[in-house]
Amino acid sequence: MSDPSCPSFLADTRVEFSDTDAAGLLHFSTYFRFMELAEAALFRELDIPLLSESKGEFYGFPRIDVNCRFSKPLYFQDKVMIETQIKDLDSHSITYQFKFFRGQIHADTKTAKGSMRVAFVQKAEDGKSLIKSEIPQDWISRLQTYHSA
């Protein structure tokens, strides 16, 4: 299932009616929203702000690459466990791996696997452009908790 050398962060949610398509299946786009839900929960756990705009400064983590491969459907009212690991971490970006499970985490309950790469950016002096920046070192230290070295 997961890389045993890398601790996993677990988040859970439930499939709501608005998450489904006309057949009652989880709409494919919702997996991407669930990835962001897991990322936000991870950042809260590590006490790292995911997005900030104050005193004229802005920083955040826009998405560079996102993918998802589906293997089994999820349905309205299913409980979903999202296992998150950091597969790559450098001074400018983070690559997450997500695994989705119906209910409990077992090989036979896995429904999808995805990944997301984000970059750390700040607003340029013109106030409009975004420039790649270095993730603060103390944040990298905290993120290492869920990084497979």
C-alpha positions as CSV (number, residue, x, y, z in Angstrom):
1,M,0.0,0.0,0.0
2,S,2.2,2.9,1.2
3,D,5.9,3.3,1.4
4,P,6.7,1.8,4.9
5,S,9.9,4.0,5.1
6,C,7.7,7.1,5.0
7,P,5.1,8.0,7.6
8,S,1.7,8.8,6.2
9,F,-0.7,11.6,7.1
10,L,-4.3,10.5,7.2
11,A,-7.3,12.7,6.5
12,D,-10.9,11.6,6.1
13,T,-14.1,12.9,4.6
14,R,-17.4,11.7,3.3
15,V,-18.9,11.7,-0.2
16,E,-21.7,14.3,-0.2
17,F,-24.5,14.4,-2.7
18,S,-23.0,17.4,-4.4
19,D,-19.8,15.4,-5.0
20,T,-21.6,12.8,-7.2
21,D,-22.6,12.6,-10.8
22,A,-26.0,11.6,-12.1
23,A,-25.2,7.9,-11.5
24,G,-24.5,8.5,-7.8
25,L,-20.7,8.0,-8.3
26,L,-18.1,10.3,-7.0
27,H,-17.4,12.8,-9.8
28,F,-13.8,12.5,-11.0
29,S,-13.1,16.2,-10.3
30,T,-13.9,15.7,-6.6
31,Y,-10.8,13.6,-6.2
32,F,-8.7,16.7,-6.9
33,R,-10.7,18.7,-4.3
34,F,-10.1,15.8,-1.8
35,M,-6.4,16.1,-2.5
36,E,-6.5,19.7,-1.6
37,L,-8.5,18.9,1.5
38,A,-5.8,16.4,2.6
39,E,-3.0,19.0,1.8
40,A,-4.8,21.7,3.9
41,A,-5.3,19.2,6.8
42,L,-1.6,18.3,6.6
43,F,-0.5,22.0,6.7
44,R,-2.8,22.6,9.7
45,E,-1.2,19.6,11.5
46,L,2.2,21.0,10.9
47,D,1.2,24.6,11.7
48,I,2.2,25.9,8.3
49,P,0.1,28.5,6.5
50,L,-1.0,27.2,3.1
51,L,-1.8,30.7,1.9
52,S,-1.2,34.1,3.3
53,E,-1.8,37.7,2.3
54,S,-1.0,40.3,4.9
55,K,0.8,43.6,5.0
56,G,1.0,43.7,1.2
57,E,2.8,40.3,1.0
58,F,1.3,37.2,-0.6
59,Y,2.6,33.7,-0.7
60,G,1.0,30.3,-1.6
61,F,1.5,27.0,-3.3
62,P,-0.1,26.9,-6.8
63,R,-0.4,23.6,-8.5
64,I,2.1,22.7,-11.2
65,D,1.0,19.1,-12.0
66,V,-1.9,17.0,-10.8
67,N,-3.0,13.5,-11.8
68,C,-5.3,10.7,-10.6
69,R,-5.8,7.1,-11.6
70,F,-9.1,5.5,-10.6
71,S,-9.5,1.8,-9.8
72,K,-12.9,1.5,-8.0
73,P,-15.8,3.9,-7.6
74,L,-16.9,5.8,-4.5
75,Y,-20.6,6.4,-3.9
76,F,-22.7,9.0,-2.1
77,Q,-22.2,8.7,1.7
78,D,-19.1,6.6,1.5
79,K,-16.5,7.4,4.1
80,V,-13.2,8.2,2.4
81,M,-9.7,7.9,3.9
82,I,-7.0,9.8,2.2
83,E,-3.4,8.7,2.8
84,T,-0.8,11.4,2.0
85,Q,2.9,11.1,1.7
86,I,5.5,13.7,0.5
87,K,7.4,12.0,-2.3
88,D,9.7,14.9,-3.2
89,L,10.6,18.0,-1.2
90,D,13.1,20.7,-2.3
91,S,13.6,24.3,-1.5
92,H,10.9,25.4,-4.1
93,S,8.4,22.6,-4.4
94,I,6.5,19.7,-2.9
95,T,5.3,16.6,-4.6
96,Y,2.5,14.7,-2.7
97,Q,1.3,11.2,-3.3
98,F,-2.4,10.5,-2.3
99,K,-4.1,7.1,-2.0
100,F,-7.9,7.0,-1.5
101,F,-9.7,4.2,0.3
102,R,-13.4,3.4,1.0
103,G,-13.7,3.2,4.8
104,Q,-10.6,1.6,6.3
105,I,-7.2,1.4,4.7
106,H,-6.8,-2.0,3.0
107,A,-5.6,-3.1,-0.4
108,D,-9.1,-4.2,-1.3
109,T,-10.6,-0.8,-0.4
110,K,-8.3,1.3,-2.4
111,T,-10.2,3.4,-5.0
112,A,-7.7,5.7,-6.5
113,K,-4.1,7.0,-6.5
114,G,-3.0,10.5,-7.4
115,S,-0.2,13.0,-7.1
116,M,0.1,16.7,-7.0
117,R,3.2,18.9,-7.4
118,V,3.1,22.5,-6.0
119,A,5.5,25.4,-6.1
120,F,6.1,28.0,-3.4
121,V,5.6,31.5,-4.8
122,Q,5.4,35.1,-3.6
123,K,3.9,38.1,-5.3
124,A,6.4,40.2,-7.2
125,E,6.9,43.9,-6.5
126,D,4.4,44.8,-9.3
127,G,1.7,43.1,-7.2
128,K,0.5,41.0,-10.1
129,S,3.2,38.5,-11.1
130,L,4.2,35.5,-9.0
131,I,7.8,34.5,-8.5
132,K,9.2,31.2,-7.4
133,S,10.6,31.5,-3.9
134,E,12.3,29.3,-1.3
135,I,10.2,27.5,1.2
136,P,11.2,28.7,4.7
137,Q,13.7,26.2,6.2
138,D,11.6,25.7,9.4
139,W,8.7,24.6,7.2
140,I,10.9,22.2,5.3
141,S,11.9,20.7,8.6
142,R,8.3,20.2,9.6
143,L,7.4,18.7,6.2
144,Q,10.2,16.2,6.5
145,T,7.9,14.4,9.0
146,Y,5.9,13.0,6.0
147,H,8.7,12.9,3.4
148,S,10.3,9.6,2.1
149,A,13.9,10.5,2.1
